[in-house]
Amino acid sequence: MENVRENKMGTAPVPSLLIKMALPMMISMLMLAVYNIVDSIFVSRISENALTAVSLVYPFQMLFNAVAVGTAVGVNSLIARRLGEKRQQAADEAATTGQFLALASGLVFMLIYGIFPRQLLSFFADDPEILDHATTYLRLCGGLCGFVFMAVMSEKILQATGSTVRSMLVQIVGAIFNIIFDPILIFGLCGFPAMGVAGAAAATVAGQVASMVLGFAYMRRKDNLVTLKVKGFQPKAAVIGDIYKVGLPSIVMQAIGSVTTFSLNKILYLFTPTAVSVLGVYFKLQSFVFMPVFGLNSGAMPIMGYNYGARNKVRLMEALKYGVIYAFSIMVLGLLVFQLFPKQLLLMFDASENMIEIGVPALRTISICFPFAAIGIMLGCLFQAVGQGIYSMLNSLSRQVFALIPLAFILAKTVGLTATWAAFPLAEIVSLTLCAVFLRRTYIRFIKPLDA
């Protein structure tokens, strides 16, 4: 079976192969985008302050998700390698260590977010109502975040064994569960009490519990390729080290987004809490555009990696070319929607006149970065496929930390709120320029020497 797959990776027409490889991941990520946007739409029906509160909590969620996903990526890589080496016991040990790390990491965040939510949030907001809503949301979502650590780890372990459909279902079931229970718990439907913001958090946690339960159920099946061996388990420093060799860079890359959002929220809140709401809405809306491109990225990487390993320069560059074409097309479509219908997009979140006044120019300005981002994402995929993941990490750091935050701060101080949004496309241009330098180096050192 593996030989057939490898043959297709090396011989099937790249344009159609890329679509076939990427489509399942694109569907899965679109479902997550739906969950993200529906959650905020329902919260916006409570009040604009409630939406601002959830937007303030978002980077805190991004932070524990970065640790959860990054650690799981490291476990995924280690299990796949050990199975390829026919070292079953080592693969089982990696899976068990992964769940141990998920539990330990989750407990740390649960303690911090469960005990000190208001103290953490008070650095970013001073409005009592917003702080009350945000504290309630973070105390529940963060104080019970151990479930998402276990669910993500289960999903990545299944993915490492080739159970991609099961992995996708683990991801999707939580999103569906959340979408169903959001309105029920927020507004008190079907006999449940109206819980407001607490209901939104409870629905999120319930979805994570559902994902975790399904993930554990799949891992306990006899046909699963790894077994969790809890009895007599003792964590080994060498195994943990192997996990974080891959996992730590992934954590850093994903945590960058949390740092960026923390900083932008702080800058925008100085103008008005409504600007924070606008940024939160933007992040939810842009996921509909970026998530399919990230799915495309996931489909392109194994094609690029296989053909790089096979020293087939033509197919490697063809995969890059079509990846850029598809990603660019998706992003241009997203750009058109943001340019033509910004008011309608904001009204989905029950936007006030003030929010529309701030949000319309914000969405139009920020979305200019979409086409540039498409190229940058696919070039990052190429860097990772040829083993130069450090270039992807440096690119993310340059865009989100070294360019976006300083540009936003300078524009906010010197020009004003409306100009602050221009930091997004300007940072993307800086990033793409750096990408061009990395691409030249990568091509000369790693791609040009390959046989055609």
C-alpha positions in Angstrom: 0.0 0.0 0.0 2.8 2.4 0.9 4.6 1.7 -2.4 1.4 2.7 -4.3 1.3 5.9 -2.4 4.9 6.7 -3.0 4.5 5.9 -6.7 1.7 8.5 -6.9 3.7 11.0 -5.0 6.4 10.7 -7.6 4.4 10.2 -10.7 0.8 11.5 -10.4 0.0 14.9 -12.0 1.0 17.4 -9.4 -2.1 19.7 -9.7 -4.7 17.0 -9.1 -2.4 15.2 -6.6 -2.1 18.4 -4.5 -5.9 18.8 -4.4 -6.4 15.2 -3.4 -3.8 15.4 -0.6 -5.0 18.8 0.7 -8.8 18.4 0.5 -9.4 16.4 3.7 -7.2 18.8 5.8 -8.9 21.8 4.2 -12.4 20.4 5.1 -11.2 19.7 8.7 -9.8 23.2 9.1 -12.8 24.9 7.6 -14.9 23.1 10.3 -12.7 24.6 12.9 -13.1 28.0 11.3 -16.9 27.6 11.5 -16.6 26.7 15.2 -14.5 29.8 15.9 -16.8 32.2 14.1 -20.1 30.8 15.4 -18.8 31.0 19.0 -18.1 34.7 18.7 -21.4 35.4 16.8 -23.4 34.0 19.7 -21.3 35.9 22.3 -21.8 39.1 20.4 -25.6 38.7 21.0 -25.0 39.1 24.7 -23.2 42.5 24.3 -20.3 44.2 22.6 -18.5 44.2 26.0 -18.9 40.4 26.1 -17.4 40.1 22.6 -14.5 42.4 23.7 -14.0 40.1 26.7 -13.8 37.0 24.6 -11.4 38.8 22.3 -9.2 39.6 25.3 -9.1 36.0 26.4 -8.3 34.7 22.8 -4.5 35.2 23.1 -4.5 33.3 26.4 -6.2 30.4 24.6 -3.7 30.7 21.8 -0.9 30.3 24.3 -2.1 27.0 25.8 -3.1 25.7 22.4 0.5 26.5 21.2 1.9 24.3 24.0 -0.7 21.6 23.4 -0.2 21.4 19.6 3.5 21.9 19.7 4.1 19.1 22.2 1.7 16.9 20.2 3.6 17.6 17.0 6.8 16.5 18.6 5.1 13.2 19.8 3.6 12.7 16.3 7.1 13.0 14.7 8.7 10.6 17.2 6.0 7.9 17.0 6.1 8.0 13.2 9.9 7.6 13.2 9.9 4.8 15.7 7.2 2.9 13.8 9.2 3.4 10.6 12.2 1.9 12.4 10.0 -1.1 13.5 10.6 -0.2 17.1 7.1 -0.9 18.5 8.0 -0.7 22.2 9.7 2.7 21.6 6.6 4.0 19.7 4.3 2.9 22.5 6.6 4.6 25.0 6.5 7.8 22.9 2.7 7.8 22.9 2.5 7.2 26.7 5.1 9.9 27.3 3.1 12.2 25.1 -0.1 11.8 27.2 2.0 12.3 30.3 3.3 15.6 29.0 -0.1 16.6 27.9 -1.5 16.0 31.4 1.4 17.7 33.1 1.4 20.8 30.8 -2.4 21.0 31.1 -2.3 21.0 34.9 0.2 23.9 34.9 -2.1 26.1 32.7 -5.2 25.0 34.7 -3.6 26.2 37.9 -2.4 29.5 36.5 -5.6 30.4 34.6 -7.9 28.9 37.2 -6.4 30.8 40.2 -5.2 34.1 38.6 -7.5 34.9 35.7 -8.5 38.4 36.8 -4.9 39.4 37.7 -3.7 38.3 34.2 -6.5 40.1 32.4 -6.3 43.3 34.4 -3.1 44.1 32.5 -5.1 44.4 29.3 -8.4 46.0 30.5 -9.8 48.1 33.2 -13.5 48.2 32.4 -15.3 46.3 35.3 -17.9 44.7 33.1 -15.4 43.6 30.4 -13.1 42.2 33.2 -16.0 40.3 34.8 -16.9 38.7 31.5 -13.3 37.9 30.5 -12.5 36.5 34.0 -15.5 34.2 33.8 -14.5 33.0 30.4 -10.8 32.4 31.1 -11.5 30.8 34.5 -13.6 28.1 32.7 -11.8 27.7 29.4 -8.3 28.0 31.0 -9.1 26.4 34.3 -10.3 23.3 32.5 -7.9 23.4 29.6 -6.4 20.0 30.5 -9.1 18.4 28.3 -7.8 20.2 25.1 -4.3 19.0 25.9 -5.4 15.4 26.1 -7.7 15.7 23.0 -5.0 17.3 20.8 -2.4 14.7 21.9 -4.9 11.9 21.0 -5.5 13.4 17.6 -1.8 13.7 16.8 -1.0 10.2 18.0 -3.7 8.8 15.7 -2.4 11.0 12.9 1.1 9.5 13.4 -0.1 6.0 12.9 -1.8 6.9 9.6 -5.3 7.0 11.0 -6.1 10.4 9.4 -9.8 9.9 9.2 -10.0 9.1 12.9 -7.8 12.1 13.7 -10.1 14.3 11.6 -13.2 13.0 13.4 -11.6 13.7 16.8 -11.1 17.3 15.7 -14.5 17.7 14.1 -16.7 16.1 16.8 -15.5 18.7 19.3 -16.3 21.6 17.0 -19.8 20.2 16.2 -20.5 19.6 19.8 -19.5 23.2 20.6 -21.6 24.7 17.8 -24.7 22.8 19.0 -24.3 23.7 22.7 -23.2 27.3 22.3 -26.7 28.8 21.8 -28.3 26.3 24.2 -26.0 27.2 27.1 -25.6 30.9 26.3 -29.3 31.7 25.9 -30.9 28.9 28.0 -32.6 26.8 25.4 -34.0 23.2 25.7 -34.5 23.6 29.5 -31.0 24.7 30.3 -30.4 27.9 32.3 -29.1 31.0 30.4 -25.4 31.2 31.3 -24.2 34.0 29.1 -20.5 34.2 28.6 -20.1 31.3 31.1 -22.3 29.2 28.7 -20.0 29.9 25.8 -17.0 28.7 27.8 -18.8 25.7 29.1 -19.8 24.7 25.5 -16.1 25.0 24.5 -14.9 22.8 27.3 -17.7 20.3 26.6 -16.5 20.0 23.0 -13.0 19.4 24.2 -14.2 16.7 26.5 -16.1 15.1 23.6 -12.9 15.1 21.4 -10.8 13.7 24.2 -13.3 10.8 24.9 -13.5 9.9 21.2 -9.7 10.1 20.9 -9.2 7.7 23.8 -11.8 5.4 22.4 -10.0 5.2 19.1 -6.6 4.7 20.8 -8.0 1.7 22.8 -9.1 -0.1 19.7 -7.2 -3.3 18.9 -6.3 -2.1 15.4 -4.6 1.0 16.6 -0.8 0.8 15.9 0.3 2.1 19.3 -0.7 1.2 22.8 -0.7 3.4 25.9 1.1 1.5 28.7 0.3 3.4 31.9 1.2 0.5 34.3 4.7 0.9 35.5 5.3 3.9 33.3 8.2 6.2 34.2 9.0 9.3 32.1 12.5 9.2 30.5 14.5 12.4 29.9 15.8 11.0 26.6 12.3 10.4 25.2 11.1 13.8 26.4 14.2 15.4 24.9 13.4 13.7 21.5 9.8 15.0 21.7 10.8 18.6 22.3 13.6 18.7 19.7 10.7 18.9 17.2 8.0 20.2 19.5 9.8 23.2 21.0 10.2 25.1 17.6 6.6 24.3 16.9 5.5 25.7 20.2 7.6 28.9 19.6 6.1 29.4 16.1 2.6 29.0 17.4 3.1 31.0 20.6 4.3 34.0 18.5 0.7 34.5 17.5 -0.3 34.8 21.1 2.4 37.3 21.9 1.4 39.4 18.9 -2.3 39.4 19.9 -1.5 40.3 23.5 0.5 43.3 22.2 -2.0 44.4 19.6 -4.8 44.2 22.2 -2.8 46.4 24.5 -2.2 49.0 21.8 -5.8 49.0 20.5 -7.4 49.1 24.0 -5.7 52.5 24.6 -8.0 53.9 21.8 -11.2 52.1 22.7 -12.3 48.5 23.8 -14.3 48.4 20.5 -11.1 48.3 18.6 -10.2 45.1 20.5 -13.6 43.6 19.5 -12.8 44.5 15.8 -9.5 42.7 16.0 -11.1 39.7 17.6 -13.8 39.6 14.9 -11.1 39.9 12.2 -9.1 36.9 13.6 -12.3 34.8 13.5 -13.3 35.9 10.0 -9.8 35.5 8.5 -9.7 31.9 9.7 -12.1 31.2 6.8 -9.5 32.4 4.4 -6.3 31.2 6.1 -7.5 27.7 7.3 -8.0 26.3 3.7 -4.5 27.6 2.8 -3.0 25.9 5.9 -4.8 22.7 4.8 -3.2 23.2 1.3 0.1 23.6 3.1 -0.4 20.3 4.9 -1.2 18.6 1.6 1.8 20.1 -0.3 4.4 19.3 2.3 4.6 15.5 1.8 4.6 16.0 -2.0 7.5 18.4 -1.7 9.3 16.3 0.9 9.0 13.1 -1.1 10.2 14.6 -4.4 13.0 16.4 -2.6 14.1 13.0 -1.2 13.7 11.5 -4.6 15.9 14.3 -6.0 13.2 15.3 -8.5 13.7 19.1 -8.8 11.0 19.5 -11.5 8.2 18.0 -9.4 9.4 19.7 -6.3 9.2 23.1 -7.9 5.9 22.2 -9.7 4.4 21.4 -6.3 5.6 24.8 -5.1 4.2 26.6 -8.2 0.7 25.0 -8.0 0.7 25.5 -4.2 1.3 29.2 -4.7 -1.3 29.4 -7.5 -4.0 27.7 -5.4 -3.2 29.6 -2.2 -3.0 32.9 -4.0 -6.4 32.2 -5.6 -8.0 31.5 -2.2 -6.5 34.6 -0.7 -7.6 36.8 -3.6 -11.1 35.5 -3.2 -10.9 36.3 0.6 -9.6 39.8 -0.2 -12.5 40.5 -2.5 -15.0 39.5 0.2 -13.3 41.7 2.8 -13.1 44.6 0.4 -16.7 44.4 -0.9 -18.7 43.3 2.2 -16.9 44.5 5.3 -20.1 46.0 6.9 -22.1 42.8 6.2 -19.3 40.7 7.8 -19.3 42.9 10.9 -23.1 42.8 11.2 -22.9 39.0 11.7 -21.5 40.0 15.1 -24.3 42.4 15.9 -21.9 45.3 15.4 -22.8 48.7 16.7 -22.5 51.9 14.6 -19.2 52.6 16.4 -17.9 49.1 15.7 -18.9 49.4 12.0 -17.2 52.8 11.8 -13.9 51.3 13.2 -14.3 47.9 11.6 -15.0 48.7 8.0 -11.7 50.4 7.3 -9.9 47.9 9.5 -11.1 44.9 7.5 -10.4 46.5 4.2 -6.9 47.6 5.2 -5.8 44.4 6.9 -7.1 42.1 4.1 -4.6 43.8 1.7 -2.0 41.4 3.3 -3.9 38.2 2.1 -2.2 37.7 -1.3 1.3 38.4 0.2 0.5 35.9 3.0 -0.4 33.2 0.5 3.1 33.3 -1.1 4.8 33.4 2.3 2.9 30.4 3.7 3.7 28.2 0.7 7.4 29.3 0.8 7.4 28.3 4.4 6.1 24.9 3.4 9.0 24.5 1.0 11.5 25.5 3.7 10.1 22.8 6.0 9.9 20.2 3.3 13.7 20.5 2.5 14.6 20.4 6.2 15.1 24.2 6.7 12.3 24.8 9.3 14.5 27.4 10.9 13.7 29.7 8.0 10.0 29.3 8.6 10.4 30.2 12.3 12.6 33.2 11.5 10.0 34.3 8.9 7.2 34.1 11.5 9.2 36.0 14.1 10.1 38.7 11.6 6.5 39.2 10.5 4.6 39.0 13.8 7.1 40.2 16.3 9.9 42.3 14.7 7.7 44.0 12.1 4.0 43.9 13.0 4.1 45.0 16.6 6.6 47.9 16.2 4.8 49.1 13.1 1.4 49.0 14.9 2.9 50.9 17.8 4.5 53.5 15.7 1.4 54.1 13.5 -0.8 54.2 16.6 1.3 56.8 18.3 2.1 59.0 15.2 -1.0 58.7 13.0 -3.9 57.1 14.9 -6.2 54.1 15.1 -7.2 54.0 11.4 -3.5 53.8 10.3 -2.7 51.1 12.8 -4.4 48.5 10.7 -1.8 49.2 7.9 0.8 47.4 10.0 -0.6 44.1 8.8 0.1 44.5 5.1 3.4 46.3 5.7 4.6 43.5 8.0 3.6 41.0 5.3 5.7 42.8 2.7 8.7 42.8 5.1 8.1 39.1 5.6 7.9 38.3 1.9 11.1 40.2 1.3 12.9 38.1 3.9 11.3 35.0 2.3 12.8 35.9 -1.0 16.3 36.0 0.6 15.7 32.6 2.2 14.3 31.1 -1.0 17.4 32.2 -2.9 19.6 30.5 -0.3 17.5 27.4 -0.2 17.4 27.1 -3.9 21.2 27.5 -4.4 22.2 25.2 -1.5 19.5 22.5 -1.6 17.4 22.5 -4.7 19.7 23.5 -7.6 22.0 20.5 -7.0 19.1 18.1 -7.4 18.9 16.0 -10.6 16.1 17.3 -12.9 
